[in-house]
Amino acid sequence: MTQITIVDSRSRRVEATPDPGRETFLIDPERLPEALGWELKPSGLCQESTCVPVPDMAALRVGGQLDLVAVARALGRPSVVDLDAGLLAVALPAELRRRALEDLRAPEFELPDLDGNPHRLDEWAGLKKALVTFSSWCGCRYDLPGWQALHDELQSEGFTVVAVAIDHSADDVRPWIDGISMPVLYDPQHVLTESYAISNVPTVVWIDEVDTIVRPNGVAHGSDTFADFTGVESAPHLDEIRRWARDGDIPVTEDEARTAVGDLTEDEVLARLHFRVAAEAHRQGLGEVTKRHVTRASELAPDDFTIWRAGMPLVGEDPFGDAMLAKYDEWKQKGMPYHGLPAVKSTEAIT
């Protein structure tokens, strides 16, 4: 038995036994709650008052131990294993994403600020929220002062910007928040990219006072720093936010919002799992493991910036260099595939 790391919305170390023949880890049943948060009972896999029936209990057992991959599969959660590195990444419940895409219910999350203090979405209940994802590996890091200005302008009217960095560590984000007082969190496990089906940054989601998504994932900027490069001006979208915050105007219908964001494919979910393994391997200083899983994640989701571009710093590549620009051009030639609404264009741009 050895110490392994399990990663989903967080990482934790547990005692388990590698099983190369089954490509899994085996765990004592009493350790299952600390490993995956579930208990095995006669009624199935249970978490508090929720139980998932398991028709074939024997399929979860290997002798007196439980097969962690089989347990995750019984919960409907894909996984990726690296036996040699002692790493297991498990997908988030697909129900979270279904709530966002179909029911327009903003998935709850708990993410740290840069001082490590945890914050939940319901902390801002009763306010209209622009959930703004950005990253240190994206030029959109320079948009933060623009989002801060909007936050300051509308804060007295029951509105807040909540900025979330899709980044590896607080230190990656810290250089870009000088003078920023709006909430800034970071998401080392890419929880939002999976639960909200986010495939690029900056992506902005409008969430109302009761945590309903009223305008789903959309490309938007808080400044015009890179408008010449992206072709996207900030003003049209910022003006739409102002009208929503002040007058309740929503630029998309509920039906349009329900169909605006395509679900993640199986490969895109697996890519996120390989990325989680890579990120954890990077934290542990396992360079070859990091590179192997970044490569595999990028193969599975070649058009997902939160995978291939986010992986570049983990393997020592420049996310602003020539390799990135070449990939960006390839993506443009494919029609700029994206999980969400296109950027808002000004009237002048449309005509």
C-alpha positions in Angstrom: 0.0 0.0 0.0 1.2 3.5 -0.8 0.2 7.1 -0.7 -1.6 8.3 -3.9 -3.1 11.6 -4.9 -6.7 11.9 -6.0 -7.8 15.0 -7.8 -11.2 16.3 -8.7 -12.4 19.7 -7.3 -9.5 19.4 -4.8 -6.6 17.1 -4.2 -6.0 14.8 -1.3 -3.6 12.0 -0.3 -4.9 8.5 0.6 -3.5 5.1 1.2 -4.1 2.7 -1.8 -2.6 -0.2 -3.7 -1.7 0.1 -7.4 -3.2 -2.8 -9.5 -1.4 -2.7 -12.9 -3.4 -5.6 -14.3 -6.7 -3.6 -13.9 -5.1 -0.2 -14.4 -6.6 1.0 -11.1 -5.9 1.6 -7.5 -7.4 -0.5 -4.7 -8.5 0.9 -1.4 -9.8 -0.4 1.8 -13.6 0.2 2.0 -13.3 2.3 5.2 -11.1 4.8 3.3 -13.6 5.3 0.4 -15.2 8.4 2.1 -11.9 10.2 2.3 -11.0 9.1 -1.2 -14.2 9.9 -3.2 -16.6 11.2 -0.6 -18.9 8.2 -0.8 -19.7 5.1 1.3 -20.5 1.7 0.1 -23.7 0.5 1.7 -26.1 -2.4 1.0 -28.3 0.2 -0.8 -25.4 1.4 -3.1 -22.9 4.2 -3.0 -24.2 6.8 -0.6 -23.3 10.4 0.3 -25.4 11.8 3.1 -29.0 11.3 2.1 -28.2 10.5 -1.6 -27.6 6.9 -2.7 -26.7 5.6 -6.2 -27.8 2.0 -6.8 -25.1 -0.4 -7.8 -26.6 -3.4 -9.6 -23.3 -5.4 -9.5 -21.6 -4.8 -6.2 -19.1 -7.5 -6.9 -17.7 -5.5 -9.9 -16.5 -2.9 -7.3 -14.5 -5.4 -5.2 -11.1 -7.0 -5.6 -10.8 -9.3 -2.7 -11.4 -7.3 0.4 -10.7 -4.0 -1.4 -12.5 -1.6 -3.6 -11.5 -0.7 -7.2 -11.4 3.1 -7.2 -11.9 3.4 -11.0 -14.9 1.0 -10.9 -16.4 3.0 -8.1 -16.0 6.3 -10.0 -17.5 4.6 -13.1 -20.5 3.5 -11.0 -21.0 7.1 -10.0 -21.0 8.1 -13.7 -17.6 9.8 -13.3 -14.8 9.1 -15.8 -11.3 8.9 -14.5 -7.6 8.9 -15.6 -5.0 6.9 -13.8 -1.2 7.2 -13.7 -0.1 4.2 -11.7 3.6 4.9 -11.7 3.1 8.5 -10.5 0.4 7.5 -8.0 -2.2 9.9 -9.4 -5.9 9.5 -10.1 -8.0 12.3 -11.6 -11.8 12.0 -11.3 -14.4 14.0 -13.3 -16.9 16.2 -11.6 -20.5 15.1 -11.6 -22.0 15.7 -15.0 -25.1 16.9 -13.2 -23.3 20.1 -12.4 -22.8 20.9 -16.1 -26.4 19.8 -17.0 -27.7 22.3 -14.4 -25.7 25.1 -16.1 -26.4 24.2 -19.7 -30.0 22.9 -19.5 -31.5 24.3 -16.3 -29.5 27.5 -16.3 -28.7 27.0 -12.7 -25.3 28.3 -11.9 -23.3 25.4 -10.5 -22.1 26.0 -6.9 -18.4 26.1 -6.4 -15.8 26.8 -3.7 -12.6 28.4 -4.8 -9.8 30.1 -2.9 -8.8 33.7 -3.1 -5.1 34.5 -3.4 -4.6 34.3 0.3 -6.1 30.8 0.4 -9.4 31.8 1.9 -12.3 29.7 0.4 -15.3 31.5 -1.2 -18.5 30.0 -2.5 -20.8 31.4 -5.2 -23.7 31.8 -2.7 -21.5 34.4 -0.9 -22.8 36.8 -3.5 -26.5 35.7 -3.3 -28.8 38.7 -3.8 -26.4 40.4 -6.3 -26.2 40.3 -10.0 -22.8 38.9 -10.9 -20.5 38.9 -13.9 -18.4 35.8 -13.5 -15.2 36.7 -15.4 -12.7 34.0 -16.2 -9.2 35.1 -17.1 -5.6 33.8 -16.7 -2.0 34.7 -16.3 -1.3 32.9 -19.6 -3.7 35.1 -21.5 -3.5 38.8 -22.5 -6.9 39.2 -20.8 -5.0 39.5 -17.5 -4.6 43.2 -18.6 -8.4 43.5 -18.6 -8.7 43.4 -14.8 -8.6 47.2 -14.4 -11.4 47.5 -16.9 -13.5 45.0 -14.9 -12.6 46.8 -11.7 -13.9 50.0 -13.1 -17.2 48.4 -14.1 -17.4 46.8 -10.6 -16.9 50.2 -9.0 -19.4 51.9 -11.2 -22.2 49.4 -10.6 -21.5 48.1 -7.1 -24.0 50.4 -5.4 -26.7 49.1 -7.8 -26.5 45.5 -6.5 -23.8 44.2 -9.0 -20.4 42.7 -8.6 -17.7 41.3 -10.8 -16.2 38.0 -9.6 -13.0 37.3 -11.4 -11.7 33.8 -11.5 -8.2 32.9 -12.8 -7.9 29.6 -14.5 -4.4 29.2 -13.1 -2.0 26.8 -11.4 -1.2 28.9 -8.3 -1.9 32.1 -6.5 1.6 33.3 -7.3 0.8 33.0 -11.1 -2.1 35.5 -10.6 -0.6 37.9 -7.9 1.5 40.1 -10.3 -1.7 41.1 -12.2 -4.0 42.3 -9.3 -2.2 45.4 -8.1 -5.0 47.9 -7.3 -7.7 45.3 -7.8 -10.3 45.2 -4.9 -13.1 43.2 -6.6 -13.2 39.5 -5.7 -10.4 37.6 -7.4 -10.3 33.8 -7.0 -8.2 31.2 -8.7 -9.2 27.7 -10.0 -6.2 25.3 -9.9 -8.3 22.2 -10.7 -10.2 23.9 -13.5 -13.5 23.3 -11.8 -15.2 26.1 -13.7 -14.0 24.9 -17.1 -15.7 21.5 -16.5 -18.8 22.5 -14.6 -19.6 25.5 -16.9 -18.1 24.0 -20.1 -15.6 26.8 -20.5 -13.1 26.3 -23.3 -11.3 29.7 -23.5 -10.6 32.8 -21.6 -11.8 35.5 -21.2 -15.3 34.0 -20.8 -18.0 35.9 -19.0 -21.2 34.4 -17.5 -24.0 36.6 -16.2 -25.6 35.2 -13.0 -28.6 36.9 -11.4 -29.6 37.4 -7.7 -30.9 33.9 -7.3 -28.0 32.2 -9.2 -29.8 31.7 -12.5 -27.6 32.0 -15.6 -29.2 34.7 -17.6 -26.5 35.1 -20.2 -24.3 32.0 -20.5 -20.6 31.7 -21.6 -19.6 34.5 -23.9 -16.4 36.0 -25.2 -15.9 39.4 -23.7 -13.1 41.8 -22.7 -12.9 44.5 -20.0 -10.6 46.7 -22.0 -9.5 47.3 -25.6 -5.8 46.4 -24.9 -5.9 43.7 -27.5 -8.8 44.8 -29.7 -6.6 45.1 -32.8 -5.5 41.5 -32.3 -8.8 39.9 -31.3 -11.2 42.1 -33.3 -13.3 42.4 -30.2 -14.1 45.8 -28.6 -15.1 45.9 -24.9 -17.7 48.7 -25.0 -20.7 46.8 -26.6 -20.6 44.1 -24.0 -19.9 46.4 -21.1 -22.9 48.5 -22.1 -25.1 45.4 -22.2 -24.0 44.7 -18.6 -24.8 48.2 -17.5 -28.4 47.9 -19.0 -28.8 44.5 -17.2 -27.5 45.8 -13.9 -29.6 49.0 -14.0 -32.7 48.1 -15.9 -32.8 44.3 -16.0 -32.4 44.1 -19.8 -31.2 40.7 -20.9 -29.9 40.5 -24.5 -30.8 36.8 -25.0 -34.0 34.9 -24.4 -34.2 31.9 -22.0 -34.5 29.5 -25.0 -31.5 31.1 -26.6 -29.5 30.8 -23.4 -30.4 27.1 -23.1 -28.9 26.4 -26.6 -26.0 28.8 -26.5 -23.3 26.5 -25.0 -22.5 23.0 -26.4 -21.8 20.3 -23.8 -18.3 19.0 -23.4 -17.6 15.8 -25.5 -16.2 12.7 -23.8 -12.8 13.6 -25.1 -13.0 17.1 -23.7 -13.9 15.7 -20.3 -11.0 13.2 -20.5 -8.7 16.1 -21.6 -9.5 17.9 -18.3 -8.7 14.8 -16.4 -5.3 14.4 -18.1 -4.7 18.1 -17.4 -5.5 17.6 -13.7 -3.0 14.8 -13.6 -0.4 17.0 -15.4 -1.0 19.9 -13.0 -0.6 17.7 -9.9 2.5 16.1 -11.4 3.9 19.6 -12.0 3.3 20.5 -8.3 5.2 17.3 -7.3 8.1 18.1 -9.7 7.4 15.1 -12.0 8.5 16.7 -15.3 8.1 13.7 -17.6 4.7 12.8 -16.2 3.6 16.4 -16.6 4.7 16.5 -20.2 3.0 13.2 -21.1 -0.4 14.2 -19.7 -0.2 17.8 -21.1 0.5 16.2 -24.5 -2.4 13.8 -24.2 -4.8 16.4 -23.0 -3.9 18.7 -25.9 -4.5 15.8 -28.4 -8.0 15.2 -26.9 -9.0 18.8 -26.9 -6.9 20.6 -29.6 -9.2 23.6 -29.8 -9.5 24.2 -26.0 -7.3 27.0 -24.8 -7.9 26.1 -21.2 -6.1 22.8 -22.0 -3.4 23.3 -24.6 -2.5 26.9 -23.9 -2.8 26.5 -20.1 -0.5 23.5 -20.4 2.3 25.4 -22.0 3.7 27.0 -18.9 3.6 23.6 -17.1 6.1 22.2 -19.7 8.3 25.3 -20.0 6.7 26.7 -23.2 5.8 30.4 -23.8 2.0 30.9 -23.9 2.7 34.2 -25.8 5.3 32.8 -28.2 5.4 31.7 -31.8 4.0 28.2 -31.0 0.9 29.8 -29.4 0.4 32.2 -32.4 0.6 29.2 -34.8 -2.0 27.3 -32.9 -4.1 30.4 -32.7 -4.0 30.8 -36.5 -5.0 27.1 -36.8 -7.9 27.7 -34.5 -9.1 30.7 -36.5 -9.0 28.7 -39.7 -11.3 26.1 -38.1 -13.9 28.8 -37.5 -12.8 29.6 -33.9 -14.8 26.8 -32.2 -15.9 27.8 -28.7 -18.3 26.7 -26.1 -20.6 29.7 -25.9 -21.8 32.9 -27.4 -19.7 35.0 -29.8 -18.4 38.4 -28.8 -20.9 41.3 -28.9 -20.3 43.5 -31.9 -20.9 47.2 -32.0 -23.5 48.6 -34.4 -20.8 50.0 -36.5 -19.0 46.7 -36.8 -22.2 44.9 -37.8 -23.0 47.4 -40.6 
